[in-house]
Amino acid sequence: MTETADHPDAYPPSAEFAAAANVDAAVYERAAQDRDGFWAEQADRLHWHEPWNQVLDWSDAPVAKWFVGGRLNVAYNCVDRHVLEGRGDKVALHWEGEPGDSRTITYSDLLAEVGRAANYLTSLGLTAGDRVAIYMPMIPETVVAMLACARLGLPHSLVFAGFSPTALRQRIDDAEARLVITTDGQWRRGTAAPLKEAVDEALFAHGDVPSSVEHVLVVRRTGTEVAWTEGRDLWWHETVAAADPAHEAEAFDAEHPLFILYTSGTTGKPKGILHTSGGYLTQTSYTHRVVFDHKPETDIYWCTADVGWVTGHSYIVYGPLANGATQVLYEGTPNFPDEHRHWQIIEKYGVTIYYTAPTLVRTFMKWGRQIPDAHDLSTVRLLGSVGEPINPEAWRWYRDVIGGGAAPIVDTWWQTETGAIMISPLPGVTATKPGAAMTPLPGISATVVDEDGNEVRHGETEANGYLVLDQPWPSMLRGIWGDMDRYRATYWERFAAQGWYFAGDGAKLDVNGDLWVLGRVDDVMNVSGHRISTAEVESALVGHAGVAEAAVVGATDDTTGQGIVAFVILASDATDTGQAMVDELKAEVAREISPIARPREIHVVPELPKTRSGKIMRRLLRDVAEGRELGDTSTLVDPKVFENIRAGSSD
């Protein structure tokens, strides 16, 4: 990618930031020279009840064992040890409820809450290895429930609170959960939306087929009236709140299952991604410390993800709490009661590290910089991006408007399956490029290969290929719950001869050898034999001053194999000139990428279909582009969005 004179090619860290950073450039060499020794050093930052005798056992590949023989307790590492080391009065969570209520929870408070929950779950007869489903919004009790499960060796399965009863039942059945923890409801844009009702529907969804669930533990959040099944349903405030706060943590094997998190699969049946304890906690703690340059004494950290996704597991609960972080936990949407909410929260708590998704950054751009400009964001010293590749336009806006033109951006690539960040700039070390993930972290090995598994070489031109991980890593998934054959087929079959994990993403190396993630391979379009990334075309469209947001899909084309179809939302100050605007945008893409990338169709639409976590549902846009009946729309914020899109598409 060439930059104009207005934009530098790369943004090196300031001398001041680099001097105070948690790591320097020497860490790459140290990790490369002694990989096992490097990971042993990271694991030593945790508390082990019993030490391990082997860093990595890869003899049963593709199933890894990390820190073999070691025993630890994940919750002890996240809570107890901070209290025992004299930091009990330190704030763990600044919780901000959507209606404006708030709570401050110290590490001592958190320890007592987790102890009560652990004692009560034990009284229900749950023992290590039993599964618990958690279907809750962003409230402190959700974090407490996760930590209580971790403390007792109960693998938890968090189900995003926006999922349907059918999706919830599917996950409960697959994990054979004995307990569901939920709330009466959740606040969404000022309205109390029911959750307990969805649990009841899920548990009766299969008629006469009984669920594995014995109890439903309910937190009162909204005060909504709920149906009650005596003997099965239990109020948190009547049970957990009355339990003894003192609880002794038991150590578990490093490979003891910690959680199952379901992710969508190409077959439609969700895959239960299994993560275990020692390696996962080692890598989430390490990456949180070095990628965010986290200073526990002074930083106020805020990850805006939902705990129902892996980002919430790794970078709200386990990584930050293992590092003794003080963090913000926010329940609601970014525009309730208005678009100022995030910036007010940053001002209120003095947030220093802010980690969010490119979709949200582009939404903020659409709303206009006058909104963040009305607030003092001077405490922000580092910004993070997660979930999808970030286009350079959004990257620069994020740095300039939210980061005061100075805060480094860590554009992180990782997956539910990898458990923790794998590829990212290091903020005190890397001269970052807008939109590039840059290079694998110290201790991580990734490469870009062609169809046949040959490593692609950059030279005077960019080199495109598939992103593979060619060495095991501590937080890697240990399988798909109950289906190890599917695990091997999904992730290891493509490059089985080489023994590599295929991430399912395309990537390119630029002329300097820096890595750019191009998105899912099924989001890489094949137009007349040329591989073109949807993210690349979207970036070119959003680079036009008149476009606020864009989503691109490949649609079947008799001539070219696939044709590029784009859906764009115009910026608030742009005028829709109809065909003239469409022609201008097509020309912009042709100019930015290549005439081959010129979209076949561009539809100006009022909104895009998004899940509650902010992800654009490209699968459904593909259905629209190809004139098919829509697939499942249950996870969308607003299924009616398609009426507007179809209206725009038929113009």
Residue pairs with C-beta under 8 A, 6 or more apart in sequence:
1 392
1 433
1 435
1 510
3 9
7 392
7 396
7 434
9 433
10 431
10 432
10 433
11 399
11 408
11 409
11 431
11 432
11 433
11 434
12 430
12 431
12 432
13 21
13 408
13 427
13 428
13 429
13 430
13 431
14 406
17 293
17 381
17 408
17 427
17 428
18 24
18 428
18 429
20 428
21 293
21 426
21 427
21 428
21 429
22 289
22 290
22 293
22 294
22 295
22 428
23 290
23 426
23 428
23 429
23 442
24 428
24 429
25 429
27 290
27 426
27 429
27 442
28 442
30 38
30 442
31 38
31 442
31 443
32 442
35 443
35 471
36 55
36 56
37 55
38 442
38 443
39 55
39 56
39 66
39 282
39 443
39 474
40 55
42 282
42 283
42 285
42 286
42 443
42 474
43 52
43 55
43 67
43 70
43 278
43 282
43 474
45 282
45 285
45 286
45 289
46 72
46 77
46 278
46 281
46 282
46 285
46 322
47 72
47 76
47 77
47 81
48 67
48 70
48 71
48 72
49 71
49 72
49 73
49 76
49 251
50 69
50 70
50 71
50 72
50 251
51 69
51 70
52 67
52 68
52 69
52 70
52 254
52 278
53 68
53 69
53 70
54 65
54 67
54 68
54 69
55 66
55 67
55 68
56 64
56 65
56 66
56 68
56 472
57 64
57 65
57 66
57 68
58 64
58 472
61 472
61 499
62 487
62 488
62 491
62 492
62 499
62 501
63 478
63 479
63 484
64 279
64 472
64 476
64 478
65 254
65 255
66 254
66 255
66 278
66 279
66 282
66 472
66 474
67 254
67 278
67 279
67 282
67 474
68 254
68 255
69 254
70 253
70 254
70 278
71 251
71 252
71 253
71 254
72 251
72 252
72 254
72 277
72 278
72 281
73 80
73 150
73 151
73 249
73 250
73 251
73 252
74 147
74 150
74 151
74 258
74 277
74 281
74 318
75 114
75 118
75 147
75 148
75 150
75 151
75 249
76 151
76 249
77 281
77 285
77 322
78 147
78 150
78 317
78 318
78 321
78 322
79 92
79 107
79 110
79 111
79 114
79 147
79 321
80 111
80 249
82 88
82 90
82 107
82 324
83 107
83 108
83 111
87 107
87 324
88 106
88 107
88 108
88 111
89 106
89 107
89 108
90 106
90 107
90 324
90 326
91 104
91 105
91 106
91 326
92 105
92 106
92 107
92 109
92 110
92 321
92 325
92 326
92 327
93 103
93 104
93 105
93 110
93 140
93 143
93 327
93 328
93 329
94 102
94 104
94 300
94 326
94 327
94 328
94 329
94 349
95 102
95 103
95 104
95 105
95 139
95 140
95 328
95 329
95 330
95 331
96 102
96 328
96 329
96 330
96 331
96 332
96 345
96 348
97 103
97 139
97 187
97 331
97 332
98 187
98 188
98 189
98 190
98 330
98 331
98 332
98 333
98 336
99 187
99 190
103 140
105 113
105 140
107 324
110 143
110 144
110 147
111 245
112 245
113 140
113 141
113 144
113 245
114 144
114 147
114 148
114 151
114 247
115 243
115 244
115 245
115 246
115 247
116 240
116 241
116 242
116 243
116 244
116 245
116 247
117 144
117 145
117 147
117 148
117 240
117 243
118 148
118 151
118 152
118 247
119 243
119 244
119 245
119 247
120 239
120 240
120 243
121 132
121 148
121 149
121 152
121 154
121 179
122 152
123 243
124 179
124 214
124 215
126 132
126 152
126 154
126 178
126 179
127 152
128 152
128 153
128 154
128 250
128 252
128 256
129 153
129 154
129 155
129 257
130 154
130 178
130 179
131 154
131 155
131 156
131 157
131 175
131 176
131 177
131 178
131 260
132 145
132 149
132 154
132 155
132 156
132 157
132 177
132 178
132 179
132 180
132 181
133 156
133 157
133 158
133 159
133 168
133 171
133 172
133 175
133 177
133 179
133 180
133 181
133 213
134 142
134 145
134 146
134 149
134 156
134 157
134 158
134 159
134 180
134 181
134 182
135 158
135 159
135 161
135 163
135 168
135 180
135 181
135 182
135 195
135 198
135 199
136 142
136 145
136 158
136 161
136 181
136 182
136 183
136 186
136 195
136 219
136 307
137 161
137 183
137 186
137 187
137 195
137 221
137 331
138 306
138 307
138 329
138 330
138 331
138 332
139 183
139 219
139 221
139 329
139 331
140 329
141 183
141 219
141 236
142 307
143 307
143 316
143 317
143 329
145 156
145 181
146 156
146 158
146 259
146 307
146 313
146 317
147 317
147 321
149 155
149 156
149 259
150 156
150 258
150 259
150 277
151 247
151 249
151 250
152 250
153 250
153 252
153 256
155 175
155 257
155 258
155 259
155 260
155 274
156 258
156 259
156 260
157 171
157 172
157 175
157 177
157 259
157 260
157 261
157 262
157 272
158 259
158 261
158 307
158 308
158 312
158 313
159 167
159 168
159 171
159 172
159 262
159 308
160 306
160 308
160 309
160 612
160 613
161 186
161 195
161 306
161 308
162 308
162 611
162 612
162 613
162 635
162 637
163 171
163 308
163 634
163 635
164 198
164 634
164 635
165 198
165 199
165 201
165 202
165 205
166 202
166 205
166 634
167 270
167 634
167 635
168 198
168 199
168 202
169 202
169 203
169 205
169 206
169 211
170 269
170 270
171 177
171 262
171 270
171 272
172 180
172 202
172 203
172 211
172 212
172 213
173 211
173 212
174 262
174 270
174 272
174 481
174 482
175 260
175 272
175 481
176 212
177 212
177 213
178 212
178 213
178 214
178 215
179 213
179 214
179 215
179 216
179 217
180 199
180 203
180 213
180 215
180 216
180 217
181 216
181 217
181 219
181 236
182 195
182 196
182 199
182 216
182 217
182 218
182 219
183 195
183 196
183 218
183 219
183 220
183 221
183 222
184 194
184 195
184 196
184 218
184 219
184 220
184 221
184 222
184 223
184 224
184 226
185 192
185 193
185 194
185 195
185 196
185 221
185 222
185 224
186 192
186 193
186 195
186 221
186 222
186 331
187 193
187 221
187 222
187 331
187 332
188 332
188 333
189 332
189 333
189 335
189 336
190 336
190 337
192 222
192 223
192 224
194 224
194 226
196 216
196 218
196 224
196 226
196 227
197 226
197 227
199 216
200 227
200 229
202 211
203 211
203 213
203 216
213 232
214 232
215 232
215 233
215 234
216 229
216 232
216 233
216 234
217 234
217 236
217 239
217 240
218 226
218 233
218 234
218 235
218 236
219 236
219 237
220 235
220 236
220 237
252 277
253 277
253 278
254 276
254 277
254 278
254 279
255 276
255 277
255 278
255 478
256 276
256 277
257 274
257 275
257 276
257 277
257 478
258 275
258 276
258 277
258 280
258 281
259 274
259 275
259 313
260 272
260 273
260 274
260 275
260 481
261 272
261 273
261 275
261 309
261 310
261 313
261 416
262 270
262 271
262 272
262 273
263 270
263 271
263 273
263 310
263 416
263 417
264 270
264 271
265 271
265 490
266 522
271 480
271 483
271 486
271 490
272 480
272 481
272 482
272 483
273 310
273 416
273 417
273 477
273 480
273 481
274 477
274 478
274 479
274 480
274 481
275 419
275 475
275 477
275 478
276 478
278 474
279 473
279 474
279 475
279 476
280 318
280 419
280 420
280 474
280 475
281 318
281 322
282 474
282 475
283 419
283 420
283 473
283 474
283 475
284 314
284 315
284 318
284 319
284 322
284 419
284 420
284 475
285 318
285 319
285 322
285 323
286 420
286 443
287 314
287 319
287 420
287 421
287 424
287 441
288 294
288 314
288 315
288 319
288 320
288 322
288 323
288 325
289 323
290 426
290 441
290 442
291 384
291 410
291 412
291 421
291 424
291 426
291 427
291 441
292 299
292 301
292 353
292 355
292 382
292 384
292 410
292 427
293 353
293 382
293 427
293 428
294 301
294 320
294 323
294 325
294 353
296 323
296 324
296 325
296 326
298 352
299 325
299 326
299 352
299 353
300 326
300 327
300 328
300 349
300 350
300 351
300 352
300 353
300 379
301 320
301 325
301 326
301 327
301 328
301 351
301 352
301 353
301 355
302 327
302 328
302 330
302 345
302 346
302 349
302 351
302 353
302 354
302 355
303 311
303 312
303 315
303 316
303 320
303 327
303 355
303 356
303 384
304 330
304 334
304 342
304 354
304 355
304 356
304 357
304 360
305 311
305 312
305 315
305 316
305 355
305 356
305 357
305 386
305 613
306 312
306 612
306 613
307 313
307 316
307 317
308 613
309 416
309 613
310 415
310 416
310 419
311 355
311 386
311 387
314 419
314 420
314 475
315 355
315 386
316 327
316 329
319 420
320 327
328 345
328 349
328 351
330 342
330 345
332 341
333 341
334 341
334 342
334 360
334 363
334 364
335 341
335 367
339 367
339 371
340 371
340 374
340 375
342 364
343 371
343 372
343 374
343 375
343 377
344 375
345 351
346 354
346 375
346 377
346 379
346 380
347 375
347 376
347 377
350 379
351 379
351 380
352 379
352 380
352 381
352 382
353 380
353 381
353 382
353 383
353 384
354 380
354 382
354 383
354 384
354 402
355 383
355 384
355 385
355 386
356 384
356 385
356 386
357 385
357 386
357 387
357 388
357 613
357 614
357 615
358 385
358 387
358 388
358 389
358 390
358 391
358 394
359 387
359 388
359 610
359 614
359 615
359 616
360 614
361 385
361 390
361 394
361 397
361 398
362 391
362 394
362 542
362 548
362 549
363 549
363 614
364 371
364 372
364 397
364 401
364 402
365 393
365 394
365 397
365 548
366 548
366 549
366 569
366 571
366 572
367 572
368 572
369 397
369 401
372 401
372 402
373 401
377 402
377 404
378 404
380 402
380 403
380 404
380 407
381 407
382 403
382 407
382 408
382 409
382 410
382 427
383 398
383 399
383 402
383 403
383 407
383 408
383 409
383 410
384 409
384 410
384 411
384 412
385 395
385 398
385 409
385 410
385 411
385 412
386 412
386 414
387 613
387 614
387 615
388 519
388 535
388 615
389 411
389 435
389 437
389 516
389 517
389 518
389 519
389 535
390 398
390 411
390 434
390 435
391 435
391 535
391 538
391 539
391 542
391 543
392 434
392 435
392 539
392 543
393 539
393 542
393 543
394 542
395 409
395 411
395 434
395 435
396 434
398 409
399 405
399 406
399 407
399 409
403 409
408 425
408 427
408 428
408 432
409 425
409 432
410 424
410 425
410 426
410 427
410 432
411 424
411 425
411 432
411 435
411 436
411 437
411 438
412 421
412 423
412 424
412 437
413 421
413 422
413 423
413 424
413 437
413 505
413 517
414 420
414 421
414 422
414 423
415 422
415 503
416 477
417 476
417 477
417 491
417 503
418 469
418 473
418 475
418 476
418 477
418 503
419 475
419 476
419 477
420 473
420 474
420 475
421 441
422 440
422 441
422 444
422 446
422 469
422 473
423 437
423 438
423 439
423 440
423 441
423 444
423 446
423 515
423 517
424 437
424 438
424 441
425 432
425 437
425 438
425 439
426 441
426 442
430 438
430 439
432 438
433 510
433 514
435 516
435 539
436 510
436 514
436 515
436 516
437 515
437 516
437 517
438 514
438 515
439 514
439 515
440 446
440 515
443 473
444 469
444 471
444 473
445 469
445 470
445 471
445 473
446 467
446 468
446 469
446 470
446 515
447 455
447 467
447 468
447 470
448 455
448 456
448 463
448 464
448 465
448 466
448 467
448 468
448 507
448 508
448 509
448 515
449 455
449 456
449 465
449 466
449 468
449 495
449 500
450 456
450 465
450 466
451 466
453 468
453 495
453 497
453 498
453 500
456 463
456 464
456 465
456 509
457 463
457 509
458 509
458 510
458 511
458 512
458 513
459 511
460 511
461 511
462 508
462 509
462 510
462 511
463 508
463 509
464 506
464 507
464 508
464 518
464 531
465 506
465 507
465 508
466 494
466 502
466 503
466 505
466 506
466 507
466 521
467 503
467 505
467 506
467 507
467 515
467 517
468 495
468 498
468 500
468 501
468 502
468 503
469 500
469 501
469 503
470 498
470 499
470 500
470 501
476 501
477 487
477 491
479 487
480 486
480 487
480 490
491 501
491 502
492 499
492 500
492 501
492 502
494 502
495 501
495 502
504 520
504 521
505 517
505 518
505 519
505 520
505 521
506 517
506 518
506 519
506 520
506 521
506 524
506 531
506 533
507 515
507 516
507 517
507 518
508 515
508 516
508 518
509 515
509 516
510 516
517 535
518 524
518 533
518 535
518 536
519 533
519 534
519 535
523 533
523 534
523 535
523 553
523 554
523 618
524 531
524 532
524 533
524 534
525 531
525 532
525 533
525 534
525 553
525 554
525 562
525 564
526 532
526 554
526 561
526 562
527 554
527 557
527 560
527 561
527 562
527 563
527 564
527 596
527 597
528 560
528 561
528 596
529 561
530 594
530 596
530 597
532 564
532 593
532 594
532 596
532 597
534 551
534 552
534 553
534 554
534 618
536 593
536 597
537 550
537 552
537 564
537 566
537 589
537 593
537 597
537 599
538 550
538 551
538 552
538 566
539 592
540 588
540 589
540 592
540 593
540 597
541 547
541 550
541 552
541 566
541 568
541 585
541 588
541 589
541 602
542 548
542 549
542 550
543 588
543 592
544 584
544 585
544 588
545 571
545 574
546 570
546 571
546 574
546 575
546 581
546 584
546 585
547 568
547 569
547 570
547 571
547 574
547 585
548 569
548 570
548 571
548 572
548 574
549 568
549 569
549 608
550 566
550 567
550 568
550 569
551 566
551 567
551 568
551 608
551 616
551 618
551 621
552 564
552 565
552 566
552 567
552 599
552 618
553 564
553 565
553 618
553 621
553 622
553 625
554 562
554 563
554 564
554 565
554 622
555 562
555 563
555 564
555 565
555 600
555 622
555 625
555 626
556 562
556 563
556 626
557 563
557 600
563 599
563 600
563 601
564 589
564 597
564 598
564 599
564 600
565 599
565 600
565 601
565 602
565 603
565 621
565 625
566 585
566 589
566 599
566 601
566 602
566 603
567 602
567 603
567 605
567 608
567 621
567 645
567 648
568 585
568 602
568 603
568 604
568 605
569 604
569 605
569 606
569 607
569 608
570 576
570 581
570 604
574 581
575 581
576 604
577 584
578 651
581 604
582 602
582 604
585 599
585 602
586 598
586 599
586 602
587 598
589 597
589 598
589 599
590 597
590 598
601 625
603 645
603 648
603 649
603 651
604 648
604 651
605 644
605 645
605 648
605 649
606 644
606 648
607 638
607 641
607 644
607 645
608 616
608 621
608 641
608 645
609 616
609 617
609 620
609 621
609 633
609 636
609 638
609 641
609 642
609 645
610 616
610 617
610 636
610 637
611 617
611 635
611 636
611 637
612 635
612 637
617 633
617 635
617 636
619 631
620 630
620 631
620 633
620 636
620 642
621 645
623 629
623 630
623 631
624 630
624 642
624 645
624 646
624 649
630 642
633 639
633 642
